[in-house]
């Protein structure tokens, strides 16, 4: 029996090529998702890929969000790169700004922010990182939705900061008994 008022968003990471390299078939995936997390240039993506992804999503009626990460092209954003909390805040704000600019250019503004890879995982387990990402979202645009891993620090911290929060789970990943993601390694 379905819960009354339950909404399910099918979401995918997009725009994850760089330069001449492409990863995945974004056009085909956009036919089956309702929202797309667009890489912001630090783990993948570049201005051309970002603009094209935002345009394709607009044409298919798919909501878009910024998908900021650590500056880790080599490791696809899956490695923890040590930063101070102030540096993480600026790193995220910078990438949100890039996504806002290119999504506006495509006529399809971003609606949310979802941290990628190691940064996203840390928002679940590290209070300081969750606070830094939340501060960045709130400072850049408090109207943006914070898409966060369910039961993690960011889920609570962003709500407490007055942001609209949507919680996510990964159907294709394993979880610990405490509700945290199990490492892919």
C-alpha positions as CSV (number, residue, x, y, z in Angstrom):
1,X,0.0,0.0,0.0
2,X,1.5,3.4,-1.0
3,X,2.0,6.1,1.6
4,X,-0.4,9.0,1.1
5,X,1.4,12.0,-0.4
6,X,4.6,10.0,-1.1
7,X,6.6,11.3,-4.0
8,X,9.4,9.4,-5.6
9,X,12.0,11.2,-7.7
10,X,14.1,9.1,-10.1
11,X,17.5,10.8,-10.2
12,X,20.8,10.3,-12.0
13,X,24.2,12.0,-12.2
14,X,24.8,13.6,-15.6
15,X,27.2,15.7,-17.6
16,X,30.1,13.6,-16.4
17,X,32.4,13.8,-19.4
18,X,35.2,16.2,-19.7
19,X,36.6,17.8,-22.9
20,X,36.6,15.1,-25.7
21,X,35.6,12.4,-23.2
22,X,32.0,11.4,-22.6
23,X,30.6,9.1,-19.9
24,X,27.2,7.5,-20.3
25,X,24.3,8.3,-22.6
26,X,22.7,11.3,-20.9
27,X,20.1,11.8,-23.6
28,X,18.7,8.3,-23.1
29,X,18.8,8.5,-19.3
30,X,16.9,11.9,-19.4
31,X,14.0,9.9,-20.9
32,X,13.5,8.0,-17.7
33,X,14.5,10.3,-14.8
34,X,12.7,13.2,-13.2
35,X,15.9,15.0,-12.0
36,X,19.5,15.2,-13.1
37,X,22.5,16.1,-10.9
38,X,24.9,18.0,-13.3
39,X,28.6,17.8,-12.6
40,X,30.1,21.2,-12.0
41,X,33.6,20.8,-13.4
42,X,35.6,19.6,-10.5
43,X,35.1,15.8,-10.7
44,X,33.7,15.9,-14.3
45,X,31.9,18.3,-16.6
46,X,33.1,21.5,-18.3
47,X,31.2,24.6,-19.6
48,X,30.3,22.9,-22.9
49,X,29.1,19.7,-21.3
50,X,27.2,21.5,-18.6
51,X,25.4,23.8,-21.0
52,X,24.5,20.9,-23.3
53,X,23.2,18.8,-20.3
54,X,21.1,21.7,-19.0
55,X,19.6,22.2,-22.4
56,X,18.8,18.6,-22.9
57,X,17.2,18.4,-19.5
58,X,15.1,21.5,-20.3
59,X,13.9,20.0,-23.6
60,X,12.8,16.8,-21.8
61,X,11.3,18.5,-18.8
62,X,13.7,17.1,-16.3
63,X,14.6,19.2,-13.1
64,X,18.3,20.0,-12.7
65,X,20.6,20.5,-9.8
66,X,24.3,21.3,-9.1
67,X,26.5,18.3,-8.3
68,X,29.6,19.8,-6.6
69,X,32.6,17.7,-5.5
70,X,36.1,17.8,-4.4
71,X,38.5,19.0,-7.2
72,X,39.4,15.4,-8.3
73,X,39.2,14.8,-12.0
74,X,41.7,12.0,-11.7
75,X,39.6,10.1,-9.1
76,X,36.2,11.2,-10.3
77,X,35.4,12.9,-7.1
78,X,35.6,9.7,-5.1
79,X,38.7,10.6,-3.1
80,X,38.7,12.7,0.0
81,X,40.9,15.8,-0.6
82,X,41.8,17.4,2.7
83,X,40.4,21.0,3.0
84,X,39.4,23.3,5.8
85,X,35.7,23.8,6.3
86,X,36.0,27.4,4.9
87,X,37.7,26.0,1.8
88,X,34.9,23.4,1.4
89,X,32.3,26.1,1.7
90,X,33.9,28.2,-1.0
91,X,34.6,25.1,-3.2
92,X,30.8,24.3,-3.1
93,X,29.7,27.9,-3.5
94,X,31.9,28.3,-6.6
95,X,30.5,25.2,-8.3
96,X,26.9,26.2,-7.4
97,X,27.6,29.5,-9.1
98,X,28.9,27.8,-12.2
99,X,25.8,25.6,-12.4
100,X,23.5,28.6,-11.8
101,X,25.2,30.6,-14.6
102,X,25.2,27.8,-17.2
103,X,21.7,26.6,-16.3
104,X,20.4,30.1,-16.6
105,X,22.2,30.4,-20.0
106,X,20.3,27.3,-21.1
107,X,17.0,28.7,-19.8
108,X,16.6,26.0,-17.2
109,X,17.7,27.1,-13.7
110,X,18.9,24.7,-11.1
111,X,16.5,23.8,-8.4
112,X,18.7,21.9,-5.9
113,X,22.2,21.0,-4.8
114,X,23.5,17.4,-4.2
115,X,27.1,16.9,-3.2
116,X,28.9,14.2,-5.2
117,X,31.1,11.3,-4.3
118,X,33.5,11.6,-1.3
119,X,32.1,15.1,-0.5
120,X,28.6,13.7,-0.5
121,X,29.5,10.8,1.6
122,X,31.2,13.1,4.1
123,X,28.1,15.2,4.4
124,X,26.4,12.1,5.8
125,X,29.1,11.3,8.4
126,X,31.0,14.5,9.2
127,X,29.2,17.3,10.9
128,X,31.7,20.0,9.9
129,X,31.5,19.1,6.2
130,X,27.7,19.0,6.4
131,X,27.7,22.4,8.0
132,X,30.1,23.8,5.3
133,X,28.0,22.5,2.4
134,X,24.8,23.8,4.0
135,X,26.4,27.3,4.6
136,X,27.4,27.4,0.9
137,X,24.0,26.5,-0.3
138,X,22.3,29.0,2.0
139,X,24.7,31.8,1.1
140,X,24.4,31.4,-2.6
141,X,20.7,30.8,-2.8
142,X,18.6,29.8,0.2
143,X,15.8,28.9,-2.2
144,X,17.7,25.9,-3.5
145,X,16.7,22.5,-2.3
146,X,19.3,20.5,-0.4
147,X,19.3,16.9,-1.7
148,X,21.0,14.9,1.0
149,X,21.6,11.3,2.0
150,X,18.8,10.2,4.3
151,X,19.7,10.0,8.0
152,X,23.0,11.8,7.6
153,X,24.2,15.0,9.2
154,X,23.4,17.2,6.3
155,X,19.8,16.0,6.3
156,X,19.3,17.4,9.8
157,X,21.7,20.4,9.6
158,X,20.2,21.8,6.4
159,X,16.6,21.5,7.9
160,X,17.8,23.2,11.0
161,X,19.3,26.0,8.8
162,X,15.9,26.6,7.3
163,X,16.6,25.0,3.9
164,X,14.2,22.8,2.0
165,X,15.5,19.3,2.2
166,X,14.8,16.2,0.2
167,X,16.3,13.0,1.4
168,X,17.7,10.3,-0.9
169,X,18.5,6.7,-0.8
170,X,20.5,4.6,-3.3
171,X,18.6,1.6,-4.5
172,X,21.8,0.1,-5.9
173,X,24.0,0.5,-2.8
174,X,24.5,-1.4,0.5
175,X,23.9,0.3,3.9
176,X,25.2,-0.4,7.4
177,X,22.8,-1.2,10.2
178,X,23.2,2.5,11.3
179,X,21.9,3.6,7.8
180,X,25.3,4.7,6.4
181,X,26.5,3.8,2.9
182,X,28.9,1.0,2.6
183,X,32.1,1.9,0.7
184,X,32.3,0.7,-2.9
185,X,35.8,-0.6,-2.2
